[in-house]
Amino acid sequence: MGDAVRELSSADLAGFVAVAGSGHLTASAAELGISQPSLSRRVARVEAQVGAGLFERTGRRLRLNARGRAFLPHAVAVLDQLRDGTVKVHRLMDPEQGTVRLDFMHSLGTWLVPGLLRSYRSVHPHVNFVLHQDAARPLAERVLADDADLALVGPRPVGAGAAGSPLGWAELCSQPLAIAFPEDHPLAAAGPVPVSLEQVGEEDFIAMRPGYGTRLLLDELLQQADLQPDFVFESMELSTVAGLVSAGLGVALLPMNDPYLAPTGVVLRPLEPPARRELGVVWRRDAAAAPPVNQFRRFIVEQETVGGATGAPWNGGGEL
């Protein structure tokens, strides 16, 4: 049994899986680019390893028997694990051929992320990106759990970038925050004059769901002002929040200078005292150095404009 284990290869398992899928030696051999006798020997080695025949042969067709059906998922799992391990090694070696797992908030999917990917892929076309959207807080947790390499979030996660924190942080830009009013609201007449939260404490609020970046900022500001307004609707999209403000359902906290957040029928008044939404990138400091990830992270921080969309400056500083 020990000798059989040593002789069994991933190619043998791949041959068995191919035949299990097609039911034909000839077709599977052509798919694998080998001769039919070579494939027959691979399947025979697998059957010798497990100590039983795995196929029922009817004419030229091979069908998995009960033993083959029991063994198939384990063979597939071994090949998947080997493939995943190989991909991870390649990610650590080649910055031009690897994979970057990039997470980002929903509100950045319309302008910041497309601009970054378009610019980066024009220079590094063979880098693969695995993308994921979520709220700010779960995104930071995904980075810590090594489910993502980088996350574009705002505001800055608590402690990120500080000495001893497992999360690195680089700020990319900062947006002033404002209260959004329907254009026929009495407080909208003052235009761009700053407004305090106390002036809108009795208003109905439309907000992002708990855990989303702008909602985290709003909750902190309301706590500081000792206010508890009514939330008439909670959304996953800032564009929806802005649209419902324009419909007269309430007021909202929105970032200014967002290139894709300019609905009609809404007046933005900056907050007094001023408050801002930081946008930045986080990563796990103790993660193995992966050249594709490091190269893309440096590219992000070195950009002169936010996604090429607004001309607003990045803060190119921060830890790399």
Residue, then its C-alpha position, 0 to 999 in steps of 0.5 A: m500500500g505504501d508503494a502505491v501511495r508513492e506512485l500515485s500522482s496528481a496526474d493520475l487523479a486528474g485522469f480519473v476525474a476526467v474519465a468520471g466526467s466524460g465516461h470515455l477514455t478516448a475523449s478524456a485522453a484528447e482533452l488531457g493531451i495524452s494517449q489513450p493507453s497512458l490514460s488507462r494506466r493512470v486510471a488503473r493506478v488509481e484503482a490499484q491505490v484504492g484497492a477496487g475497480l471504480f468503473e462499470r464498463t459497458g461497451r466503450r463507455l465507463r460509468l462510475n460504480a458506487r465505489g467510484r462515486a464515493f471516491l470522486p469527491h475526495a479526488v476532486a478535493v485533493l486536486d482543488q487543494l493542490r491548485d489552490g496551493t499552487v496559486k498561492v505560491h504564484r501570488l507570492m512570486d510574480p507581481e505581473q501574473g498574480t491575484v489581488r483580492l480587493d474589497f471595497m464599500h458599495s459607495l466606491g464601486t461607481w467611481l473610485v474602484p473602476g478608475l483605479l482598476r482601469s488605470y492599473r490594468s492599462v499598465h499591468p494587464h495580466v494581474n487578476f482581481v477578485l472583488h468583494q463589496d460590503a459595509a466598512r466594518p465587515l471589510a476590515e474584518r475580512v482583511l484581518a481574517d485573510d479573506a481579502d488582501l486590501a480593502l478600500v474603506g471609510p472612515r478609518p477603522v479604529g486603531a488602523g495604522a497605529a503602533g501595535s495594530p494588526l491593520g495597516w492604513a494609508e489615507l487616500c482622500s478626505q471628503p467634507l460631510a454635509i446635511a442633505f435637505p430636500e430643495d423645498h425644505p426651510l433649511a435649504a434656503a441658506g444654501p452652502v452656509p454651514v449647519s449644525l446637527e442640533q438644528v436638524g435633531e428633530e428631523d426624520f433621517i434617512a441613513m445607511r444601514p448600521g456598520y456602513g461607513t457613513r452610518l458609523l460617522l453619523d452615529e458618532l456625530l449624533q452621540q457627540a451631540d447627544l441626539q437620537p433622531d428617528f430613522v425612517f429608512e436605512s439603505m445600503e447605497l448612498s445614491t438611494v439615500a440621496g434620492l429619498v432626500s430629494a423625494g422629501l422623506g427626510v434629511a441625511l448625512l452625505p459626503m460632498n465632492d462625490p462625483y457620482l452623488a449629485p442628485t437633483g432636488v437636494v441641497l447640501r449644507p456643510l456641517e458645523p463644526p466641520a466633519r470629514r469622511e476619510l477614505g483609505v486602504v487597509w491591509r493586514r500587517d502580518a500577511a506574507a509579502a505578495p508582490p502583486v498585492n504590494q505593487f497594487r497597494r503602492f500604485i493606489v497610494e501614489q495616485e495623484t487624483v482620486g480614481g482620475a474622477t475629481g482631481a481631488p488630491w490623494n494623501g500620498g503619505g501613510e505607511l507602506 
